[in-house]
Amino acid sequence: MRLQEPGIRELREAIPTHCFQPSYVRSFSYLARDLLIIATLALAALQYIPVIANPWHRALAWTLYGFLQGLCGTGLFVLGHECGHGAFSPSPRANDAVGWVVHSALFTPFFTWRSLHKQHHLYTNNLQKDYNYIPLHRETFAANLGICPEAIEELTADAPIVTLFRIIVHQAFGWLVYMTGCLRLTLRNMGRPRRTWRWWRENAVRALLALHSHWDIWTIVASDIGLGLTTSGLWYLAKSVGFSTMFFLYIVPCLWVNHWYIAITYLHHIHPDVPKYDQSDWTFLKGSLGTVDRDFGVIGRFFFHNIIDYHVVHHLFPQIPFYHAKEATDAIIPLIGDNYINDRENSYLGGLWQAFTDCEWIEPAQGGQALRYKRRPVMHRKT
């Protein structure tokens, strides 16, 4: 990636000042709207779906409910994400409170997630310090398959069934792997041999205290309390309406939320045009520009609060509220020019398929220029 002027300061100055100012009224209006839709869907499902006589029609109704509620739940997660960046409201306490409530309701430890997510934003596309979707080198990729590097292309060229299986596994278990992988990475960063740690000691408290020595332990306790309250609520709900109804009412939509979150973040950061950098050549600006804007239509704009459509500016200036992201993006595009990556042609499934087939490993650049192998991500090195 060839970066020319302007720098971060010039990009910030190009964005209207009001884009950096969150509004209590607008933010809480979106929160109220999402909560109203979620409550309406849940109450309607409880009232009408269990009394549908035909089991196939009932199954179809629960499936439709789970999908729609998953979209709304993902939007709620995005608002919690806004809170984590201080972009929801001008008040840090309000951001913490709202973020804690909505993420806990979605069974996500808010303060734990926020700490790990902060490191991703600080070191985006840094091969040594980022933890989000770090690709393998060509040689490592080949070694894991037990083949020589020269045979990779032939082996991976045409395997659609394998690709489909990988996508399904990725979407089904990606969130679990994401959370546990972050904690394991933190433990590695501590410099302790993994064999000295029993599995029950690899917990969020110890990991986050190692990553952020200043981290307030009570915020981590608060995250655990939030999960405990959600668990208690689910137990009470299951006793009241039955486990199967609780499962379809809450668990299935949460699985959809996990699916969408993993898909969104994957499509943000995996694309044939996205570079990766060694620490020696990485800068915050280059790393942040190595993200992708995509078009998800009404789902992205209404349900997902523009998190897919305008992600580049979010990485540059995460404190910008989502409802100002389009205006901010339009302001910086003329300045970053060809360094702006957007893929508004690919569909959601098309983007995932491209990422899984064209972005499997990285190769070092040569001569200081980007070298793409079969349009796979590249790694830049200084010469």
Protein Blocks (a to p, Z undefined) as FASTA:
>chain_A
ZZddddfklmmmmpcfklmmccfklmmmmmmmmmmmmmmmmmmmmmmmmmpmblmlmmmm
mmmmmmmmmmmmmmmmmmmmmmmnopmbmclklmmmmmmmmmmmnopafklmmmmmmmmm
mmgoiaklmcghpacdfklmmmmnopafklmmmmmmpcfklmmmmmmmmmmmmmmmmmmm
mmmmmmmmnopafklpcfklmcfklmmmmmmmmbcfklmmmmmmmmmmmmmmmmmmmmmn
ojklmmmmmmmmmmmmmmmmmmmmmmmmgcfklccddfklgcfklmmmmcccddehjmlm
mmnnomlmmmmlmmmmmmbcfklmmmmmmmmmmmnmmmpccdfkbcfklmmmmmmmmmmb
ccddehhiacdehhiacddddZZ
